Amino acid sequence: MMFSLRLFRLPAGAFILLLFVFASTLFAGTPRGAAAVALSRDKDGNETFFIFGTGAVGKLADLPKELRRSNYREVDISAWSNQFDYPALLKALADAGITVTRCYVPEPGKASWFRRNLAGPEPQPDAVRHVTYVYSPIENNSYNRRYKLPGKLKAVKYVTIHNTAEPFSARQERDRVDFRRDNASVSFHYAVDEKEAVQILPLSIHGWHAGDGGSGPGNTESIGIEICRSQCRGDADWQYRRSEANAEILACALLRHFKLPAEALRMHQDWSGKYCPHRILEENRFESFRARVADRLAAEPDSEESALLHQIKRAR
């Protein structure tokens, strides 16, 4: 039996439509990677979720269904209360075919910034630490302009260091800022993890990260760097240590770019008294952090810093 193929000449519009349908069919079921989810419980016992990458909020009981609807098959969870029924939640997610890679909850009997992972195991480190610059600004929409993009920096006189007090990645923290709709004024310029330095605000715009108001120098005259993974301890500690090392490189590059000395490096605590960056403060290491940045600043930029400097100069 012989078969013959005929080639039909399609109009350009029909060809594009056919291509779109094919691509939609091909990728419709592709998982999106790990969702980042924060859980909340109010004083009346109402339990809710917030998915960073979509902005979806709802009742905790609906989380498995919402994750599947949004095509997520993995989830990282963070909560600040031990009052949730975590065994029931983890079972519901497993029954829905969703893998929980992280479920960080308070460590009983310890300060609030100490938490443990009910899921796991923790990821193993790559062979070599590295940092890649990612330019991913939050959306310039009316809500973000009101609560996250308040106006021009008066001048850049400082670089302010924070810890996120969360286990999430830099891209996940970027999505949290972009999609949150709780009428809170919170934003910063960079989130840094063990692999990436993600720029989320233009370097000409000031953020809401220092807690010193609309005229304070922390907000209006400093670039804010959030060091991610600061809840990662024990087997996951390597993620925080590498995130902090990458933040040193970024801080040095920013100081060099803006022609500032190492003394211009500040902590969140310096502006508002908040216990932040908590990992650096609890180990009494800010002066050693600043000293390492100063040593870098006194030398010629190495290849990693040079790559970041190149991207900073191009950043809008």
N, C-alpha and C positions, 0 to 999 in steps of 0.2 A: 504494500500500500504506500502510495506517495502522498506527501503533504506539500502544499505550496503556501508561502507567506506573501501577503500583499501589503505593501506600504501605502498608507493613506496620507494624503497631504491635508493636515488640519490647519484651520485658521489659527493665528497666533493666540487669540483670546481663549479658544477652546483648548489649545495645548497647555497653556498656563493653568487653566482650571483643572485639567486632567492631572497635571503634575501636583497641584495642591491637594487634590483628593488622595492621590497615591501617598504623598508624604504624611498626610493626616492619619491615614490608615496604618502606615508603617510605624509611626511614633506615638500613636495614641496610648498604647499600653506601656510605654517606657517609664520605669520608675524615676522619680525626681531626685533621689539621694535622700539623706537624712533630714527630716524636718526638725526644727528647733521649737520646743514648746515650753511655755511657762505656765505653771498651775497657780491658781489663786483660791483662797478660801476667806470669805468675809466673816464679820462678827455674827452674822445670822446663820452661818454654816453653808452658804451657797458656794458650790465648787465650780470653777470655770477654767477654761483654757484659752491661751492665745498662741496661735501659730505664726511665727515670725515671717516666714516666706510668703504667706498669703494674706495676713492680717485677719484671718478668721478667728472669731471668738464664739464661745458657746458654753453649754453645760458640759461638765466633765464626762458625763455618761455618753455624750455624743462624739467624743474625741475619736474613737476608732473609725466610726462611719465617716467623719470629716476628713481624716487622714487618707482613707481609701478613695474618697471622692476627689481629693486633690492629687491622687496618684502617688502618694508617699507609701513606701514599704519599710522604711526605717525611721526611727525617731530618737532624738535626744531630749530628755525631760529634765526640767529644773523646778524645784519647789522649795518653799521656805517654811513649811509646816509639816509636822509629823502626824497631823490629824486626818490625812487622807488614808483611804484603805488601799495601800499600795499593792498588796497581793492581788486584790480583786482587779485593780487597774491593769497590772501587768498581764494577768490572765486574759482580760478582755482584749487587750492589744494582741496577744499571741493568738487568740482564737480568730481574730480578724486578719491574721497573716502578716502582722507588722512586727518587725524586730526592734526591740528596745536596746539601743547601743549604750545609752547613758540614762540613768535615773538618779539624779543627785538630790539628796534630802538631808535635813539637818542631822548632825552628829549629836546624839543625846549627851547632855551634860557639858557641852562645849559652847564657845562663843558662836554667834550666828554665821560667821564666815568659815566655820569648819563644817564640811558636809561629806557624806559618804555616797558611794555609787551602789545602788541596789541591783543594777544590771551588770553587764560585762561580758567577757573580760575586757580590760583596758587595752587599747592598741599598743603594739610594739613600736619602738622608735625606728625611723629610717637610719641608714648608715651615717649620713652626714647632715648636719644642720644647714639650712639655707633660708633665704628670704627673697620673695618676689614681690615687686610693687604692683598693686592692682588699683586702677583708677575706676571707682564705681560710686559716683555721687548719688545721694538720695534724690528722689524725684522733686522737681521744682514745681510743686503744686500748691494750691492755696492753703491747705492745712499745714504742710511743712514750712511754708513761708511764715506762717503765724507762730508756730511752736518750735521750729528747729533751725530756721535760717533767718535770724533776727535782723541782721544788718552788717555793714562793713566793719572789719576790724579797725580800731583806731590806729594801731600800729602793732607790729609783732615785736614784743620785748621779752617774751618768755616762752618756754615750752613746758607744759604741765603733764606730769605722769600720773596715771590712774591704774587701778586694777579693776576689772569688770565684776569681780566677786561672783563669777559664773564659770561653768565648764565649757561654754560654747566657743566656736571658732570665730575668726575675724569676720568672715562673710555672714555668719549667722547673726553676729552682733550688728553688722551693718543693716541687715534686714529688720532686726528689732526696731532700730531707730526709724527706718523708712516707713514701716507699716503700723507702728503703734498709734492709737487714736484715743488716748486717755486724757487729753488736754494737759499733759505734763510737758514742760519745756526742757527737753533733754536732747543734746546733740554734742558731737565731738568731731575732730578732724580725721583721726586715724584709729583703726582697730588693728592690733598686731597679734598674730599667733605664731606657732612654730614653723609656719611655712610662708606666710604672706603678711604684707603691710598694706591694708586696704584703706584708701583715702575715700571718705564719704562726704566731706564738706569742701567747698572751694577754699583755698588758702587766703582768699580776700574777705571771707565771711567769718564772723565770730560765732562761736557755739555757746551752748548752755551746758557747761561741764564743771565749772569751778565752784558754784554755789555762792558767789559773791555779788549776785544781782546784775542789773542791766547797765551799771556804770563801773563795776569793779574791774580791776585789771586782770583778774584771773579769767573772766569771761571775755572781756573786750580787747585784751592785749596779749593773749597767749594762744598757742596752738595746743590742742588737747590730744594726748595719746592714751588710748585705753589698751593696757596689756591684758590679753585674753587668757583663758584657761587657769585663772588664779584659784579656782576651786579644785584643780587637779593635784592630788597629793598621792603618796604611796607609789603604786605601780604606774600611776599617770603623771607623776611629778615631772618627768622629763619634758612633757608638753609645756608646762609652765616655764621651766628653766630655759627652754629654747625660745619661748615667746619673749621672755625678758631679755635674753641675749639679742634677739632681733630688734627689740625696742631700743636697746642701747645704740645699735647701728643707725636706726631711723632718727633717734634724738640727736645724734651727732650730725647726721646729714642736714637736719633742719637748722640746727644751730649754725652750722657752716654756711648754709644757704642764706640765712638771714643775718649773717655776720654778728653772731651773739657769742659771748663767752660761756663756759660751762656753768658759771654762777647764775646764768639765766634759767637754769633748769630748776623747776619747782615741783612740789607734790600738791595734789588736791588739798591735803591737810593744811598747807600753807595759806590757802585762800579762805577756807571756811571752817577749819577745825575738824572736818570729817575724817574718820579713821580710814584713809585711802591715800596711797595704795597699800592695802592691808597686808599683802604678802611681804612687801619690802619693809613695812613698819614693824610687823611682828618679829622679824628677824633683825631689826635695827641695821638695815643695810643701805639706806639711801645715800649716805656719804660715800660708801664704796661704789655704789651705782654711778654717782656723779663723777667719782675719780676715774672710773673706767671710761666714761664718756670724755672726760678731759684729756686722758691719755690718747684717745683716738683723735680728738680735735687737734692735739699738738703735732700729730703725724700727718703725712700725706694720706689722702683717702685710699683705702684698699679697693679691690675690685667690687666687693659687695656694696660698700658705701658709694662708690662712683656710679654704680648702676642706679641706686636710689636717688642720688643727686641729679642724674640725668632726667629721671622721671619727675622729680620735684620741680625742676626748671620748666618742664613742659606742662605741668599741671595748671589747670585754670582755677 
